[in-house]
Amino acid sequence: MTRQIFNALQAGRAEDAELRCREMLADSPDDPDVLLFLALALHQQNKLGEAIAIYARLTEMFPDSAAHWGNYATALRGAGRFTESVVASDKSLSLVSDDAEQWINRGLLQLQQRDFVAARESLFTALRLAPQSPSAHIYAARACIVCRDHRAEELTKDWRAWLPLDYGLQLELADLKLLLGEADSAQWLLEDLDVRYATSIVVQLALAGVYERVNRVAAAQLLVDRLRLRGSELTEDYQRDLDRLSAALALRQGQYDVALRLLEKAGPRHEHDYDHFFVLAEVLDKLVMPGRVLQALSTAHGLQRSELMLTVPGRLEPGAPVLPAAVGRISPENYRQWPKISAPALEDSPIFIVGFPRSGTTLLEQMLDAHPALQSMDERPFFNLLADQLADHGFNVPADLGKLDQHACDELRKGYLSMVCSKIARRWDARLVDKNPLNMLWLPMIHRLFPRAKFILALRHPCDVLISNYMQNYRASVLAAASTSIDRLASAYVTAMECWLHHVEVFKPDVLVSRYEELVADPVRQTQRIAGFLGLDDAAPLLSFDRHAREKGYIATPSYTQVIQPVNRKGLNRWRRYREALAPALPILQPMLEHWDYSIDEDP
């Protein structure tokens, strides 16, 4: 009978397991194994009060059992009884300090308590104790994502070797993969769960969200419609999640009033939910309600700033650089002292698309990726990672780039290529396009490794750039911290441009400046200009980028819903609706407005 109970729990049939447990306990009310199974079955059904009572009873029966104290702590955590959960967790760890599962429990408790840095440390302790444990990897990755720590991707790279995972862990992994920009993996994991747990509302909600994110809008709508038919099975939380999904789909279809009504009905998920207010601001902007947009954004950034103060407080300390990578500069004198090395030819060097975020870099990337002679990839912070590797060996970027000899540069290029190939199936007959806007800050390192590379600098009216960035819910800590206020964004924009212009003067790279306003006004002429710069014979494929983007599915950028549409002028001069809010930033922007010849006159 206990084997049947175990199998029922493993298959997600918690109600069946509960029934069988109660039948056995009628004859043997103190059987500890059956009591444990009953507690687990109740826990799976979210009957936390009953589960907690049984876990507490088991700790009384076996006060030296770390496992029972750990289960008790977990259930208390789920019920929001954090103080009691800490006591139970402390007891468990006092009994077995080298038990990875108990450190995982402690880390998850700390995450819920918003003690994010301590949670990351606890979960890495679990990982050190159980380096082969999928749950240790997955939950440590979760802590890294919350702390905006780039190690999350590395922690989950071997996920296929962990399969099959149990229901909760695979659901967690799918969510992580989506946050990491690996939507194909998230979709696979959720579709697998949907086969194994065909009635799971949670899985189908998550899957509908992924379908929307990979531009499979019809599939997402179909799932939402099916879920609506499940009526009495839908809890209030499920109904709110469905409303949020329906709002996203209504937004895609231009039904902005419907999207607003659904979002306001659903409300935030919890008191720290800044995601809700960013989406709300997007809908309000579509409805041309600038006052309410700014109100929603003020709430969103306030909540996000509070989280950043817990996870990366150094980013927001007084005097902290708004863009740390822009601090170091190479002077002409420094550059003249760099030893000469051999480097890849032009055709073997990537094409770099750079520019301050929200300047049209994704549009350019999708245009180039549509050409059969070119291959792009979703933006990745490869040069940040290479700089971190150099820092681990005592090299400061950019100051010590001149110390890199031929061997070091060759190895760094190999490392770059290895990272590229880990993200895309490289087509070796196509030139690589690397689009990462803030690579503009890494020009010294890029020039050291690929001195013959071509660059396309995406430009857009700085005021439009600022407003667009202020509306973004960035996951990267540097951008999230830079976007906490409009004047801080203005400082970041000017800092980035000054860094770029300084190093362009030093290194003299081959750069084409592409203005967003000119590109959307005359795409035929501008794509011909771009094709000529890159030595492409035929510019026509660049104009069919929207069809190519739709075929790609997932696009890892905030503008993923826009670049599957043909070129349009919807994004021009949006800043004028927010002129009053931009007023404090205009003096900061003035040097770059003048340099790039952008006007802030009243008339467009």
C-alpha positions in Angstrom: 0.0 0.0 0.0 2.8 2.5 0.8 4.3 1.8 -2.6 0.9 2.8 -4.2 0.9 6.0 -2.1 4.4 6.8 -3.1 3.5 6.2 -6.8 0.4 8.4 -6.5 2.5 11.3 -5.0 5.1 10.9 -7.8 2.4 11.0 -10.4 0.9 14.2 -8.9 -2.3 12.4 -7.7 -2.2 13.9 -4.2 -5.9 13.4 -3.5 -5.6 9.7 -4.2 -2.5 9.5 -2.0 -4.4 11.4 0.8 -7.3 8.9 0.6 -5.1 5.9 0.8 -3.1 7.4 3.7 -6.3 8.0 5.7 -7.4 4.4 5.1 -4.2 3.1 6.5 -4.1 5.5 9.5 -7.5 4.3 10.5 -5.8 1.1 11.6 -2.4 2.4 12.5 -2.8 6.1 13.5 0.8 6.5 14.6 2.6 5.0 11.6 5.3 7.5 10.9 5.8 6.6 7.3 2.1 7.0 6.5 1.9 10.2 8.5 4.7 11.6 6.4 3.0 10.6 3.2 -0.2 12.2 4.3 1.6 15.4 5.2 3.2 15.4 1.8 -0.1 14.7 0.0 -1.7 17.6 1.9 1.2 19.8 1.2 0.9 19.1 -2.5 -2.7 20.1 -2.4 -1.8 23.4 -0.6 -3.7 22.2 2.5 -1.0 23.8 4.6 -2.7 24.0 7.9 -3.3 20.3 8.0 0.1 19.5 6.7 1.8 21.7 9.2 0.0 20.0 12.1 1.2 16.6 10.9 4.8 17.8 10.3 4.8 19.3 13.8 3.6 16.0 15.2 6.4 14.2 13.4 9.0 16.5 14.9 7.6 15.7 18.4 7.8 12.0 17.6 11.4 12.3 16.1 13.0 15.4 17.6 16.4 14.5 16.2 15.2 14.1 12.6 16.5 16.9 10.4 14.3 15.8 7.6 11.1 16.3 9.6 12.2 19.7 10.9 13.1 20.6 7.3 9.6 19.6 6.0 8.0 21.5 8.9 10.1 24.6 8.0 9.1 24.3 4.4 5.4 24.1 5.1 5.6 27.0 7.5 7.4 29.0 4.9 4.6 28.2 2.4 2.0 29.5 4.9 3.9 32.7 5.3 4.8 31.9 8.9 8.4 33.0 8.5 9.4 33.5 12.1 8.4 29.9 13.0 9.9 28.6 9.8 13.3 30.2 10.7 13.2 28.4 14.1 12.4 25.0 12.5 15.1 25.6 9.8 17.7 26.5 12.5 16.8 23.3 14.3 17.2 21.2 11.1 20.6 22.7 10.3 21.8 22.3 13.9 21.2 18.6 13.5 22.8 18.2 10.0 24.8 21.2 8.9 26.1 19.3 5.8 22.6 18.5 4.4 22.2 20.2 1.0 18.4 19.9 1.1 18.2 21.8 4.4 20.4 24.6 2.9 18.0 24.7 -0.1 15.1 25.1 2.3 17.0 27.9 4.2 17.8 29.6 0.9 14.2 29.5 -0.3 13.0 30.9 3.0 15.5 33.7 2.7 14.3 34.5 -0.8 10.7 34.8 0.5 12.0 37.0 3.3 13.7 39.2 0.6 17.1 38.5 2.2 18.4 37.9 -1.4 22.1 38.0 -0.9 22.0 35.7 2.1 19.7 33.4 0.1 22.2 33.2 -2.7 25.0 32.3 -0.2 22.8 29.5 1.4 21.9 28.1 -2.0 25.6 28.1 -3.1 26.4 26.3 0.1 23.9 23.6 -1.0 25.5 23.5 -4.4 28.9 22.9 -2.8 27.5 20.1 -0.7 25.7 18.5 -3.6 27.3 19.6 -6.9 25.3 17.1 -8.9 21.9 18.1 -7.4 19.6 19.5 -10.0 17.6 21.3 -7.3 20.7 22.9 -5.9 21.6 24.2 -9.4 18.1 25.4 -10.2 17.5 27.2 -6.9 20.9 28.8 -6.9 20.2 30.0 -10.4 16.9 31.5 -9.1 18.9 33.4 -6.4 21.3 34.6 -9.0 18.5 35.9 -11.2 17.0 37.8 -8.3 20.5 39.2 -7.5 21.1 40.0 -11.2 24.1 37.7 -11.1 25.2 36.4 -14.6 26.1 33.0 -13.1 22.5 31.8 -13.5 23.0 30.8 -17.1 26.0 28.7 -16.3 24.2 27.0 -13.5 21.4 25.7 -15.7 23.3 24.9 -18.9 23.3 21.1 -18.3 19.6 20.9 -17.7 18.9 18.2 -20.3 21.0 15.8 -18.2 18.7 16.3 -15.3 15.5 15.1 -17.0 13.0 13.9 -16.1 12.4 16.4 -13.2 9.5 16.3 -10.8 6.6 18.7 -11.5 7.6 21.6 -9.3 11.3 21.6 -10.2 10.7 21.4 -13.9 8.2 24.3 -13.7 10.8 26.3 -11.8 13.4 25.5 -14.4 11.1 26.5 -17.3 10.5 29.9 -15.6 14.2 30.4 -15.2 14.9 29.5 -18.8 12.4 32.1 -20.0 13.9 34.8 -17.8 17.4 33.8 -19.1 16.2 34.4 -22.7 16.1 30.7 -23.6 12.4 30.5 -24.6 12.8 27.4 -26.8 14.0 25.5 -23.7 11.2 26.9 -21.6 8.7 25.9 -24.2 10.1 22.3 -24.4 10.0 21.9 -20.6 6.4 23.2 -20.3 5.1 21.1 -23.3 6.7 18.1 -21.7 5.0 18.9 -18.4 1.7 19.4 -20.3 1.9 15.9 -21.6 2.8 14.4 -18.2 0.3 16.5 -16.2 -2.4 17.2 -18.8 -4.9 18.8 -16.4 -2.4 21.2 -14.7 -3.8 24.7 -14.9 -0.4 26.1 -13.7 1.5 24.5 -16.6 -1.0 25.7 -19.2 -0.9 29.2 -17.8 2.9 29.2 -18.0 2.8 27.7 -21.5 0.4 30.3 -22.8 2.7 33.0 -21.5 5.6 31.4 -23.3 3.6 31.2 -26.6 2.9 34.9 -26.4 6.5 35.6 -25.7 7.7 33.6 -28.8 5.1 35.4 -31.0 2.8 32.3 -31.2 -0.2 34.5 -30.4 -2.9 32.2 -31.8 -1.6 29.3 -29.7 -1.5 31.5 -26.6 -5.1 32.7 -27.2 -6.3 29.1 -27.8 -4.9 28.0 -24.4 -6.4 31.0 -22.6 -9.8 30.2 -24.2 -9.6 26.6 -23.1 -8.6 27.6 -19.6 -11.6 29.9 -19.3 -13.8 27.0 -19.9 -12.6 25.2 -16.7 -14.9 27.5 -14.6 -15.1 26.2 -11.1 -11.6 24.8 -11.2 -10.1 28.3 -11.5 -9.2 29.9 -8.2 -9.1 33.6 -7.8 -5.3 33.6 -8.4 -5.7 31.6 -11.6 -8.4 34.0 -12.8 -6.1 36.9 -12.2 -3.3 35.2 -14.1 -5.7 34.6 -17.0 -6.6 38.2 -16.9 -3.0 39.2 -17.1 -2.4 36.9 -20.1 -5.6 38.2 -21.8 -4.3 41.7 -21.3 -1.0 40.9 -23.0 -2.9 39.4 -25.9 -5.3 42.3 -26.1 -2.3 44.7 -26.1 -0.9 42.8 -29.1 -4.2 43.2 -31.0 -4.5 46.9 -30.3 -7.4 46.5 -27.9 -5.9 48.9 -25.4 -9.1 49.7 -23.4 -9.6 45.9 -22.9 -6.0 45.4 -21.8 -6.3 48.3 -19.3 -9.5 46.9 -17.8 -8.1 43.4 -17.4 -4.8 44.7 -15.9 -6.7 46.9 -13.4 -9.0 44.0 -12.5 -6.0 41.6 -11.9 -3.9 44.1 -10.0 -0.3 43.4 -8.7 0.6 39.9 -7.8 2.0 41.1 -4.4 3.2 44.3 -2.7 6.6 44.2 -4.5 5.3 43.5 -8.0 6.9 46.2 -10.1 6.3 44.1 -13.3 2.6 45.0 -13.1 3.2 48.7 -13.1 5.6 48.6 -16.0 3.0 46.7 -18.1 0.3 49.1 -16.9 2.4 52.1 -18.0 2.9 50.5 -21.5 -0.9 50.2 -21.9 -1.6 53.7 -20.6 1.0 55.0 -23.1 -0.8 53.4 -25.9 -4.0 55.2 -24.7 -2.1 58.5 -24.7 -2.5 59.1 -20.9 0.9 60.6 -20.0 0.0 61.6 -16.5 -1.1 58.1 -15.5 1.9 56.6 -17.4 4.3 58.7 -15.3 2.4 57.8 -12.1 2.6 54.0 -12.9 6.3 54.4 -13.8 7.1 56.2 -10.5 5.5 53.3 -8.6 7.4 50.7 -10.8 10.8 52.3 -10.4 10.2 52.9 -6.7 9.6 49.2 -6.1 12.4 48.1 -8.4 14.8 50.5 -6.7 13.9 49.0 -3.3 14.8 45.5 -4.7 18.1 46.8 -6.2 19.0 48.3 -2.8 18.8 44.7 -1.5 20.6 43.0 -4.3 23.1 45.4 -5.8 23.3 48.3 -3.4 26.6 49.4 -4.7 25.0 50.4 -8.0 23.0 53.1 -6.2 25.4 54.4 -3.7 26.2 58.2 -3.8 29.0 58.8 -6.2 28.8 55.3 -7.8 29.4 55.5 -11.6 26.1 55.2 -13.5 27.9 53.0 -16.1 31.0 51.4 -14.5 32.3 50.1 -17.9 32.5 53.7 -19.1 34.9 54.9 -16.4 38.2 53.8 -17.9 39.5 55.5 -21.0 42.4 54.8 -23.3 44.4 57.9 -24.4 46.1 58.2 -27.7 49.4 57.9 -25.9 48.4 54.6 -24.3 47.2 53.3 -27.6 50.5 54.1 -29.4 52.2 51.8 -26.8 50.1 48.8 -27.6 52.2 46.1 -29.2 51.2 45.1 -32.7 49.6 41.7 -33.1 48.0 39.8 -36.0 44.2 39.9 -36.0 41.3 38.5 -38.1 40.6 39.9 -41.5 37.5 42.1 -42.0 35.5 39.2 -43.4 36.4 37.0 -40.3 35.5 39.8 -37.8 32.0 40.3 -36.4 29.8 43.2 -37.4 29.0 45.1 -34.3 25.7 47.0 -33.8 26.0 49.4 -30.9 24.2 52.4 -29.5 22.4 53.4 -26.3 19.5 50.9 -25.6 16.2 51.7 -27.3 17.9 53.5 -30.2 16.8 51.0 -32.9 19.5 48.4 -32.5 17.1 45.5 -32.7 15.5 46.8 -35.9 19.0 47.0 -37.5 19.9 43.5 -36.2 16.7 41.9 -37.6 17.3 43.6 -40.9 20.9 42.2 -41.1 19.8 38.8 -39.9 17.3 38.6 -42.8 20.2 38.7 -45.2 21.5 35.2 -46.1 25.1 36.3 -46.0 24.8 37.4 -42.3 23.9 35.7 -39.0 22.9 37.5 -35.8 22.2 36.3 -32.3 20.2 37.5 -29.3 22.2 40.0 -27.4 24.7 38.6 -24.9 27.2 40.4 -22.6 30.1 38.5 -24.0 32.7 41.3 -23.6 31.6 41.9 -20.0 32.3 38.2 -19.3 35.7 38.4 -21.1 36.5 41.4 -19.0 35.5 39.5 -15.8 37.8 36.6 -16.9 40.7 39.1 -17.3 40.0 40.6 -14.0 40.3 37.2 -12.4 43.8 37.1 -13.8 44.8 40.5 -12.6 44.1 42.5 -15.8 42.1 45.7 -15.6 40.0 46.6 -18.7 40.7 48.8 -20.5 43.9 50.0 -18.8 45.8 46.7 -19.2 44.7 45.8 -22.8 48.1 46.8 -24.0 49.6 44.1 -21.9 47.8 41.4 -23.9 50.1 39.6 -26.2 49.3 37.5 -29.3 48.6 34.4 -27.3 46.3 36.1 -24.9 44.3 37.8 -27.7 44.0 34.5 -29.6 42.7 32.8 -26.5 40.2 35.6 -25.8 38.9 35.4 -29.4 38.5 31.6 -29.0 36.6 32.3 -25.8 34.4 34.7 -27.6 33.7 32.3 -30.4 33.0 29.5 -27.9 30.4 31.6 -26.2 28.8 32.5 -29.6 28.6 28.9 -30.6 27.0 28.0 -27.3 24.1 30.3 -28.2 23.6 29.7 -31.9 24.3 27.0 -34.5 27.0 28.9 -36.3 26.7 29.2 -40.1 30.3 29.5 -41.2 29.5 30.8 -44.6 27.8 33.8 -43.0 29.4 36.8 -41.3 28.5 37.2 -37.6 26.4 40.1 -36.4 26.9 40.9 -32.7 24.1 43.3 -31.5 24.6 44.4 -27.9 23.8 48.2 -27.5 26.3 48.8 -24.6 29.1 47.2 -26.5 29.7 50.8 -27.3 31.4 50.9 -23.9 33.7 48.0 -24.8 35.2 49.5 -27.9 38.8 49.3 -26.6 38.5 45.5 -26.0 36.7 44.9 -29.2 39.3 46.9 -31.1 42.1 44.9 -29.4 40.6 41.6 -30.6 38.9 42.6 -33.8 40.7 45.8 -35.1 39.2 45.5 -38.6 35.6 45.0 -37.5 32.9 47.3 -38.8 30.4 49.0 -36.5 27.0 50.4 -37.0 26.0 53.1 -34.4 22.3 53.3 -34.0 21.1 56.8 -33.2 17.7 58.1 -32.2 16.5 61.4 -30.7 17.9 61.3 -27.2 14.6 62.4 -25.7 12.8 59.5 -27.3 15.6 57.2 -26.1 15.2 58.4 -22.5 11.5 58.0 -22.4 11.6 54.6 -24.0 14.3 53.4 -21.5 12.4 54.8 -18.5 9.5 52.6 -19.6 11.6 49.4 -19.6 11.6 46.8 -16.9 15.3 45.9 -17.3 16.7 42.7 -15.7 20.4 43.7 -16.2 21.4 45.5 -13.0 23.4 48.2 -14.7 20.4 49.2 -16.9 17.8 48.8 -14.1 19.9 51.1 -11.9 20.5 53.6 -14.6 16.8 53.8 -15.4 15.5 54.6 -11.9 15.0 58.3 -12.8 15.0 60.3 -16.0 17.8 62.6 -15.0 19.9 59.5 -14.1 19.2 58.1 -17.5 20.3 61.3 -19.1 23.6 61.1 -17.3 24.0 57.5 -18.4 23.2 58.5 -22.0 25.8 61.3 -22.1 28.4 59.1 -20.3 28.0 56.3 -22.8 28.2 58.7 -25.8 31.2 60.5 -24.4 33.0 57.2 -23.8 32.1 56.1 -27.4 33.2 59.3 -29.0 36.4 59.5 -27.1 37.4 56.0 -28.2 36.3 56.5 -31.8 38.7 59.4 -31.9 41.5 57.2 -30.5 41.0 54.0 -32.5 39.4 55.3 -35.7 37.1 52.2 -36.3 35.1 51.8 -39.4 31.7 53.2 -38.3 28.4 53.8 -40.1 26.0 56.1 -38.2 22.4 55.0 -38.7 19.7 57.4 -37.6 16.4 55.7 -36.6 14.4 58.7 -38.0 16.0 58.4 -41.4 15.7 54.6 -41.4 12.0 54.5 -40.9 11.4 57.5 -43.2 13.2 56.0 -46.2 14.0 52.3 -45.5 14.9 51.6 -49.1 17.6 54.2 -49.3 18.9 53.6 -45.9 19.1 49.8 -46.3 21.0 50.3 -49.5 23.4 52.6 -47.6 23.9 49.9 -44.9 24.4 47.1 -47.5 27.0 49.2 -49.3 28.9 49.8 -46.1 28.9 46.1 -45.4 29.8 45.1 -48.9 26.5 43.3 -49.6 25.5 43.2 -53.2 21.7 43.0 -52.6 19.9 45.1 -50.0 16.5 43.7 -50.7 16.5 40.9 -48.0 17.0 43.6 -45.4 13.5 45.0 -46.2 11.8 41.6 -45.5 13.1 41.6 -41.9 9.6 41.5 -40.3 8.7 38.2 -42.0 12.1 36.7 -41.1 11.6 37.9 -37.5 8.2 36.2 -37.3 9.8 33.0 -38.4 12.4 33.2 -35.7 9.8 33.2 -32.9 11.7 34.3 -29.8 13.5 37.6 -29.9 15.3 38.6 -26.7 14.6 42.3 -26.6 11.9 44.5 -25.1 10.8 45.4 -28.7 10.0 41.8 -29.6 6.4 42.7 -30.5 7.5 45.6 -32.7 10.2 44.1 -34.9 7.8 41.5 -36.3 6.0 44.4 -38.0 7.1 46.3 -41.1 9.0 49.6 -40.7 6.7 52.2 -39.3 7.0 55.7 -37.7 5.0 55.0 -34.5 7.9 55.5 -32.2 8.8 59.0 -33.5 8.5 62.0 -31.2 6.8 60.2 -28.4 8.9 62.2 -26.0 6.9 65.3 -26.7 4.0 64.0 -24.7 6.4 63.8 -21.7 8.2 67.1 -22.3 7.5 68.4 -18.8 8.9 65.2 -17.1 12.0 65.5 -19.4 12.7 69.1 -18.4 15.3 68.3 -15.7 17.1 66.1 -18.1 17.4 68.5 -21.0 20.4 70.5 -19.7 22.2 67.2 -19.1 21.4 66.0 -22.6 22.3 69.4 -24.3 25.9 68.5 -25.3 24.7 65.3 -27.2 21.6 67.1 -28.6 24.1 69.6 -30.2 26.6 67.0 -31.2 24.1 64.8 -33.0 22.1 67.8 -34.2 18.7 66.9 -32.6 16.2 69.6 -31.9 14.0 70.1 -28.9 11.9 72.9 -30.5 8.1 72.8 -29.8 7.2 71.9 -33.4 8.2 68.4 -34.6 
